[in-house]
Amino acid sequence: MAWFRRRSKTGGSSDRAANRADLEHLEQFVRTRRGVEAFVEPRTTVTETTIVLVAHDGEWTRRRIDGPEGARRFGHRLGIPVYDV
């Protein structure tokens, strides 16, 4: 029985950090929508740190980001407000 096996650090898709495709998606979202704000979701035992972008009309997207500081740098670079949740 494999009930108590530990998951490999490299085995799960939820363990990966942000990659270039994630950042490009986020940048494209900000550039093509108005009133975008960013919300940083802290790392949990299940997922890495994520950032949720919400546009003025409620449309949203979520992707992994390289930690809370990476999220703040991202927001500063694109000129959008960043909030911790």
Contacts in CASP RR format, 6 or more apart in sequence:
PFRMAT RR
TARGET T0000
AUTHOR 0000-0000-0000
METHOD contacts of the structure
MODEL  1
MAWFRRRSKTGGSSDRAANRADLEHLEQFVRTRRGVEAFVEPRTTVTETT
IVLVAHDGEWTRRRIDGPEGARRFGHRLGIPVYDV
9 15 0 8 1.000
14 46 0 8 1.000
14 47 0 8 1.000
14 48 0 8 1.000
15 48 0 8 1.000
16 48 0 8 1.000
16 64 0 8 1.000
17 48 0 8 1.000
17 64 0 8 1.000
17 66 0 8 1.000
18 48 0 8 1.000
18 63 0 8 1.000
18 64 0 8 1.000
18 65 0 8 1.000
18 66 0 8 1.000
19 64 0 8 1.000
22 63 0 8 1.000
22 64 0 8 1.000
22 65 0 8 1.000
23 63 0 8 1.000
23 74 0 8 1.000
25 61 0 8 1.000
25 63 0 8 1.000
26 51 0 8 1.000
26 53 0 8 1.000
26 61 0 8 1.000
26 63 0 8 1.000
26 65 0 8 1.000
26 74 0 8 1.000
27 78 0 8 1.000
29 36 0 8 1.000
29 53 0 8 1.000
29 55 0 8 1.000
29 61 0 8 1.000
30 36 0 8 1.000
30 53 0 8 1.000
30 78 0 8 1.000
30 80 0 8 1.000
31 78 0 8 1.000
33 55 0 8 1.000
33 56 0 8 1.000
33 57 0 8 1.000
33 59 0 8 1.000
34 55 0 8 1.000
34 56 0 8 1.000
35 55 0 8 1.000
35 56 0 8 1.000
35 80 0 8 1.000
36 53 0 8 1.000
36 54 0 8 1.000
36 55 0 8 1.000
36 56 0 8 1.000
36 80 0 8 1.000
37 53 0 8 1.000
37 54 0 8 1.000
37 80 0 8 1.000
37 81 0 8 1.000
37 82 0 8 1.000
37 83 0 8 1.000
38 51 0 8 1.000
38 52 0 8 1.000
38 53 0 8 1.000
38 54 0 8 1.000
38 71 0 8 1.000
38 74 0 8 1.000
38 75 0 8 1.000
38 80 0 8 1.000
38 81 0 8 1.000
38 82 0 8 1.000
38 83 0 8 1.000
39 51 0 8 1.000
39 52 0 8 1.000
39 53 0 8 1.000
39 54 0 8 1.000
39 82 0 8 1.000
39 83 0 8 1.000
39 84 0 8 1.000
39 85 0 8 1.000
40 49 0 8 1.000
40 50 0 8 1.000
40 51 0 8 1.000
40 65 0 8 1.000
40 67 0 8 1.000
40 68 0 8 1.000
40 71 0 8 1.000
40 72 0 8 1.000
40 82 0 8 1.000
40 83 0 8 1.000
40 84 0 8 1.000
40 85 0 8 1.000
41 47 0 8 1.000
41 49 0 8 1.000
41 50 0 8 1.000
41 51 0 8 1.000
41 52 0 8 1.000
41 62 0 8 1.000
41 85 0 8 1.000
42 49 0 8 1.000
42 68 0 8 1.000
42 84 0 8 1.000
42 85 0 8 1.000
43 49 0 8 1.000
43 67 0 8 1.000
47 64 0 8 1.000
48 64 0 8 1.000
48 67 0 8 1.000
49 64 0 8 1.000
49 65 0 8 1.000
49 66 0 8 1.000
49 67 0 8 1.000
49 68 0 8 1.000
49 71 0 8 1.000
50 62 0 8 1.000
50 63 0 8 1.000
50 64 0 8 1.000
50 65 0 8 1.000
51 62 0 8 1.000
51 63 0 8 1.000
51 64 0 8 1.000
51 65 0 8 1.000
51 71 0 8 1.000
51 74 0 8 1.000
51 82 0 8 1.000
52 60 0 8 1.000
52 61 0 8 1.000
52 62 0 8 1.000
52 85 0 8 1.000
53 60 0 8 1.000
53 61 0 8 1.000
53 62 0 8 1.000
53 80 0 8 1.000
54 60 0 8 1.000
65 71 0 8 1.000
65 74 0 8 1.000
68 84 0 8 1.000
71 82 0 8 1.000
72 82 0 8 1.000
74 82 0 8 1.000
75 81 0 8 1.000
75 82 0 8 1.000
76 82 0 8 1.000
END
